[in-house]
Amino acid sequence: MEFMLDTANLEAIRRYAENLPLAGVTSNPSIIKKEGKIDFFNHMKEIRAILDPTASLHVQVVATDYAGMMRDAEAILKQIDEHVFIKVPVTELGLRVIKELRAQNINVTATAIYSKIQAYLAISADANYIAPYFNRMENVNINPREAILEMSAAIKRANSSTKILGASFKNVNQVNSALECGAHAVTLGADIFLQAFEMPSIDKAVKDFTSDFEAVFGAASTLSKFS
């Protein structure tokens, strides 16, 4: 499974790229807005420089018409590098863009997926990743767990290489559910990663281990003291 970070914040990316098995970074125009009026492409290059060379970077087109989305994709690839995954919303015209980009062997992440039919169409268009919006689906009374199960089944039936990239999470339980239902990858905001380690029982266990060892071998003792 793959864990990605859903942010454009350089500090957060540095932190989690250093500490976690981070498979990539995803972004979209709403995430970019949080960073203010940045020098967009230089900022994306900084993200790329922070990441492990094997990690993926996902950057979304902004235009909504076919020609505009294709120009955005061309600019992303030219200004960052040819390995970027172009994020394209799964609309009618978006599917045309996905088809064309994949015909050129360009990496694509099909995004803004709320329904199974969107996912099935993106799988048929050979998208590398499909990104169902877990929490947003729940908010409009769509069952994301059942949807991801069916998407996973469709990928297996078609013997497709498309991966499910779960997105739009509000809590760790939603992340667990997405993975348990067949998502190959998830992209999480920094707040969700924080939630994962904030359980008081984890902190207590670590402190107890340290306290027990120090009770026997002395304060501030660690194994390296005896090497």
C-alpha positions as CSV (number, residue, x, y, z in Angstrom):
1,M,0.0,0.0,0.0
2,E,1.0,3.6,-0.6
3,F,0.7,6.6,1.7
4,M,0.8,10.0,0.2
5,L,0.7,13.5,1.7
6,D,-2.1,15.8,0.5
7,T,-0.5,19.3,0.9
8,A,1.8,21.8,-0.7
9,N,3.2,23.0,2.6
10,L,7.0,22.6,2.4
11,E,7.6,22.3,6.1
12,A,5.0,19.5,6.4
13,I,6.5,17.7,3.3
14,R,10.0,17.9,4.8
15,R,8.8,16.5,8.1
16,Y,6.8,13.6,6.8
17,A,9.2,12.7,3.9
18,E,11.9,12.3,6.5
19,N,9.9,10.3,9.1
20,L,7.3,8.3,7.1
21,P,7.4,5.8,4.2
22,L,5.9,8.6,2.0
23,A,5.1,7.4,-1.5
24,G,4.2,10.8,-2.9
25,V,2.6,14.2,-2.6
26,T,-0.7,15.3,-4.0
27,S,-2.1,18.7,-4.5
28,N,-5.0,20.6,-6.0
29,P,-6.0,24.2,-6.5
30,S,-7.7,24.4,-3.1
31,I,-4.6,23.1,-1.4
32,I,-2.5,25.6,-3.3
33,K,-4.8,28.4,-2.0
34,K,-3.7,27.6,1.6
35,E,-0.1,28.5,0.7
36,G,-1.0,31.9,-0.7
37,K,0.3,33.5,-3.9
38,I,3.3,31.2,-4.4
39,D,5.7,31.0,-7.3
40,F,3.8,28.0,-8.5
41,F,6.2,26.0,-10.6
42,N,9.3,26.8,-8.5
43,H,7.3,25.7,-5.4
44,M,6.4,22.4,-7.1
45,K,10.1,22.0,-8.0
46,E,11.0,22.5,-4.3
47,I,8.5,19.7,-3.4
48,R,10.1,17.5,-6.0
49,A,13.5,18.2,-4.6
50,I,12.4,17.2,-1.1
51,L,10.9,13.9,-2.1
52,D,12.7,10.6,-2.6
53,P,13.4,10.2,-6.4
54,T,11.0,7.2,-6.4
55,A,8.1,9.2,-4.9
56,S,5.4,10.6,-7.1
57,L,4.1,14.1,-7.4
58,H,0.5,14.8,-8.5
59,V,-0.4,18.2,-9.9
60,Q,-3.9,19.2,-11.0
61,V,-4.9,21.0,-14.1
62,V,-7.0,24.2,-13.5
63,A,-8.6,24.8,-16.9
64,T,-12.0,23.1,-17.5
65,D,-12.1,23.0,-21.3
66,Y,-10.3,20.3,-23.3
67,A,-7.7,22.5,-25.0
68,G,-7.0,24.4,-21.7
69,M,-6.5,21.2,-19.7
70,M,-4.1,19.9,-22.4
71,R,-2.2,23.1,-22.2
72,D,-2.1,23.0,-18.4
73,A,-0.8,19.4,-18.6
74,E,1.9,20.4,-21.1
75,A,3.0,23.3,-18.8
76,I,3.2,21.0,-15.8
77,L,5.4,18.5,-17.6
78,K,7.6,21.2,-19.1
79,Q,8.0,23.3,-16.0
80,I,8.4,20.4,-13.4
81,D,9.3,17.2,-15.1
82,E,7.9,14.5,-17.4
83,H,7.2,12.1,-14.5
84,V,4.5,14.2,-12.8
85,F,1.1,12.6,-12.5
86,I,-1.4,15.0,-14.1
87,K,-4.5,15.2,-12.0
88,V,-7.6,15.5,-14.2
89,P,-11.2,15.7,-12.8
90,V,-13.4,12.9,-14.2
91,T,-15.9,14.9,-16.3
92,E,-16.9,14.2,-19.9
93,L,-14.1,16.5,-21.2
94,G,-11.8,15.3,-18.5
95,L,-12.1,11.7,-19.7
96,R,-11.1,13.0,-23.2
97,V,-8.0,14.5,-21.7
98,I,-7.2,11.3,-19.7
99,K,-7.5,9.3,-22.9
100,E,-5.2,11.6,-24.8
101,L,-2.6,11.9,-22.1
102,R,-2.5,8.1,-21.6
103,A,-2.1,7.6,-25.3
104,Q,1.0,9.7,-25.0
105,N,2.1,7.5,-22.0
106,I,1.8,10.4,-19.6
107,N,1.0,9.6,-16.0
108,V,-2.6,10.5,-15.0
109,T,-4.5,10.6,-11.7
110,A,-8.2,10.7,-12.3
111,T,-9.7,12.9,-9.5
112,A,-13.0,14.3,-8.1
113,I,-14.6,10.9,-8.2
114,Y,-17.9,10.6,-6.4
115,S,-19.5,7.7,-8.2
116,K,-18.7,4.2,-9.4
117,I,-19.5,5.1,-13.0
118,Q,-16.9,7.8,-12.9
119,A,-14.4,5.3,-11.6
120,Y,-15.3,2.6,-14.2
121,L,-14.9,5.1,-17.0
122,A,-11.5,6.3,-15.7
123,I,-10.4,2.7,-15.4
124,S,-11.4,2.1,-19.0
125,A,-9.5,5.2,-20.0
126,D,-6.4,3.6,-18.4
127,A,-5.8,6.2,-15.7
128,N,-2.9,5.3,-13.5
129,Y,-4.8,6.2,-10.3
130,I,-8.4,6.9,-9.6
131,A,-9.1,9.1,-6.6
132,P,-12.5,8.6,-4.9
133,Y,-13.4,11.3,-2.4
134,F,-14.2,9.3,0.7
135,N,-15.6,11.9,3.1
136,R,-17.3,14.0,0.4
137,M,-19.1,10.9,-0.8
138,E,-20.4,10.3,2.7
139,N,-21.6,13.9,2.8
140,V,-23.8,13.3,-0.2
141,N,-25.1,10.0,1.1
142,I,-22.9,7.8,-1.1
143,N,-21.4,4.8,0.6
144,P,-17.6,5.1,-0.1
145,R,-16.9,1.7,1.4
146,E,-19.2,-0.1,-0.9
147,A,-18.0,2.0,-3.8
148,I,-14.3,1.3,-3.2
149,L,-15.1,-2.4,-2.9
150,E,-16.8,-2.4,-6.3
151,M,-14.0,-0.3,-7.9
152,S,-11.5,-2.8,-6.6
153,A,-13.5,-5.7,-8.1
154,A,-13.8,-3.9,-11.4
155,I,-10.0,-3.4,-11.6
156,K,-9.5,-7.1,-10.9
157,R,-12.1,-8.2,-13.5
158,A,-10.5,-6.0,-16.2
159,N,-7.0,-7.1,-15.2
160,S,-6.3,-3.3,-15.1
161,S,-3.2,-1.7,-13.6
162,T,-5.2,1.3,-12.3
163,K,-4.7,1.9,-8.6
164,I,-7.3,3.3,-6.2
165,L,-6.0,6.4,-4.4
166,G,-8.4,7.2,-1.6
167,A,-8.7,10.9,-0.9
168,S,-10.8,13.4,1.1
169,F,-10.5,12.0,4.6
170,K,-11.6,13.6,7.9
171,N,-10.4,10.9,10.3
172,V,-8.2,7.8,10.6
173,N,-11.1,5.4,10.7
174,Q,-12.1,6.5,7.2
175,V,-8.5,5.9,6.0
176,N,-8.5,2.4,7.5
177,S,-11.9,1.7,5.9
178,A,-10.6,2.7,2.5
179,L,-7.6,0.5,2.7
180,E,-9.6,-2.4,4.1
181,C,-12.1,-2.1,1.2
182,G,-9.4,-2.3,-1.5
183,A,-7.7,1.1,-1.9
184,H,-4.1,0.6,-3.1
185,A,-3.1,4.0,-1.8
186,V,-4.4,6.9,0.3
187,T,-3.5,10.6,0.4
188,L,-3.8,12.3,3.8
189,G,-3.6,15.8,5.1
190,A,-1.0,16.5,7.7
191,D,-3.8,16.6,10.3
192,I,-4.7,13.0,9.6
193,F,-1.1,11.8,10.1
194,L,-1.1,13.7,13.4
195,Q,-4.3,11.9,14.5
196,A,-2.7,8.6,13.8
197,F,-0.1,9.1,16.5
198,E,-2.0,11.2,19.0
199,M,-3.6,8.2,20.8
200,P,-2.8,8.6,24.6
201,S,-2.2,4.8,24.9
202,I,0.7,5.0,22.5
203,D,2.4,7.8,24.4
204,K,1.9,6.0,27.7
205,A,3.3,2.7,26.4
206,V,6.5,4.5,25.1
207,K,6.9,6.3,28.4
208,D,6.4,3.1,30.4
209,F,9.0,1.3,28.4
210,T,11.5,4.1,29.1
211,S,10.6,4.3,32.7
212,D,11.0,0.6,33.3
213,F,14.4,0.5,31.6
214,E,15.6,3.5,33.6
215,A,14.3,1.9,36.8
216,V,16.8,-0.9,36.3
217,F,19.8,0.8,34.6
218,G,19.6,4.4,35.7
219,A,18.1,7.6,34.5
220,A,18.6,8.5,30.8
221,S,20.0,5.0,30.1
222,T,19.7,3.6,26.6
223,L,21.1,0.6,24.9
224,S,23.8,2.6,23.2
225,K,25.3,3.2,26.7
226,F,26.3,-0.4,26.9
227,S,27.8,-0.8,23.4
